[in-house]
Every structure is written in C-alpha cells, then in structure tokens.
Amino acid sequence: MHDYRVLETERIHRGWCYDLNVQTVAMPGGGTASREFLDHCGAVVAVPIDEVGRVGLIRQYRVPAKEAMWEFPAGLRDIEGEDPAVCAARELAEEVDLRAEHWSELGAFYTTPGISNEMIHYYLASGLTPVPEADRHERTDEEAHIELVWWDLDKALAAVTDGEIRNGVCALALNLTRLHLEASK
C-alpha cells in the first residue's frame, strides 16, 4: 500500500463544528493531489429502546435537507475531551428527557469518508427513566419542536426500505440495533 503522506494542510474556512481544509497528499507514482474535506468534531447517536423492544425515534427539521426527518437522539462531540458514551447520555437527556441505566456500544463509523472525517459513535440505551422535570434541558431552535415516537423495530426498518426514513445515520443505527439484538439472543 502506498504511503499517502500529507505534505501540506491549509484551512480554508473555520466553522462552529467543522473546518474546511485542503490537503496536498503524495500519490502513487510520485505525483501529488489536493483534496478538500471537512475536518469535523464528530458525533454520537443514542438509540433508546424500551422494555418491550420499541425504539424511540425523533422527528427533527434538518436545514441542509430542508425537511423534518426521523432520526435518533444525536449530537456533536463539541465538548473537548468528552467521552463519546458520556456525550451520548447527555444528548439522550437533552433531546428526549431520558436517562439510561444500560449502554451498549454498537460501533463507530465514518459518515462520508470521501469528503469528511466525521466519525459517529453509536450506542443502544436501555433501562430508561425520565429526567426529573427540574433537571431538564431547555430546547431551542430546531430542538424546540422535537417529537419522540416509539416504533416497533421491524416497522422502523421497513420505513427505511420504503423511504419514510431517509436519514442514513438513522438507517445504520437501526440495522446496528437489529444486529446487536440478534447477537444477544
């Protein structure tokens, strides 16, 4: 395998959760190539599952997609040094007012490795209890209108197939959950 050494990095734009960089990389045969990519802080997904095996999906408006999408509680790893599992627990509490007694790591995957280094860590959250009213996070902007709906896992997987669930991160989380539950039997 060729050693794709980074020869130069230039930040083109600094954003709130990512930077746009261009890197010059050594290519096979002695040449170089410049590639732009998003240097992303990373994210987490928390898949809440209740005592009867239903998964809790939220519907949230996404500006780039220009639509309200079904997805799981999720968020950016925007606190430096925060463990991904701690971040997932924080997002679950902030977005749907739930705490989980048990956490299972489902994996970590790049979302779009051709244009971004964003890595998402996926967790299954069970043994759910509500966050006390006094400790609840005040949701604003798109989060102010989040709705939590409990779905049968098979129905949610079918919604991926029929196009009702169009968020790829959610689709992967549903399949990771199915694989984890099958392996746990």
NORDAHU-V737519 format. One record per residue. N is the residue number from 1. PHI is phi in whole degrees, 0 to 359 (NA if undefined). D_FIRST is the distance of its C-alpha to the first C-alpha in whole Angstrom. Layout:
n phi d_first
N PHI D_FIRST
N PHI D_FIRST
This chain:
n phi d_first
1 NA 0
2 293 4
3 273 6
4 278 9
5 288 12
6 278 15
7 266 18
8 201 21
9 230 22
10 230 26
11 275 28
12 269 29
13 212 32
14 251 32
15 245 34
16 282 35
17 228 32
18 204 29
19 244 28
20 260 27
21 245 24
22 236 23
23 241 20
24 262 18
25 235 14
26 288 13
27 255 11
28 302 9
29 88 12
30 97 14
31 275 15
32 230 16
33 216 17
34 255 19
35 228 19
36 271 22
37 203 22
38 273 25
39 268 24
40 257 26
41 286 28
42 94 27
43 207 30
44 226 31
45 230 33
46 247 36
47 260 37
48 284 41
49 231 42
50 273 46
51 291 48
52 254 48
53 88 44
54 276 45
55 257 42
56 266 43
57 258 42
58 245 43
59 248 43
60 221 42
61 287 43
62 241 39
63 302 40
64 300 37
65 280 37
66 58 41
67 202 42
68 279 43
69 238 40
70 280 40
71 199 38
72 258 38
73 306 39
74 203 36
75 187 35
76 282 33
77 272 32
78 263 34
79 253 35
80 302 33
81 83 32
82 289 34
83 298 32
84 303 31
85 294 34
86 294 37
87 298 36
88 299 36
89 295 39
90 297 40
91 295 39
92 300 41
93 292 44
94 292 44
95 271 44
96 225 46
97 58 48
98 234 46
99 241 45
100 237 43
101 280 44
102 237 41
103 233 37
104 238 35
105 283 31
106 260 29
107 135 26
108 223 24
109 220 22
110 285 21
111 279 24
112 216 22
113 294 18
114 282 18
115 227 21
116 208 22
117 261 21
118 300 24
119 248 23
120 250 26
121 261 28
122 252 30
123 224 33
124 260 36
125 247 39
126 226 42
127 66 46
128 279 46
129 220 49
130 287 51
131 287 50
132 304 54
133 312 55
134 293 56
135 260 52
136 285 51
137 284 49
138 275 50
139 274 48
140 229 48
141 53 47
142 299 45
143 290 45
144 296 49
145 246 49
146 294 46
147 240 48
148 261 47
149 229 47
150 271 47
151 242 45
152 298 45
153 301 41
154 297 41
155 296 43
156 295 40
157 296 38
158 295 40
159 293 40
160 292 37
161 298 37
162 271 40
163 90 39
164 290 41
165 260 38
166 243 36
167 275 34
168 298 30
169 297 30
170 294 33
171 300 32
172 295 29
173 300 32
174 297 34
175 291 32
176 297 30
177 297 34
178 302 35
179 298 32
180 296 33
181 293 37
182 295 36
183 290 34
184 277 37
185 288 40
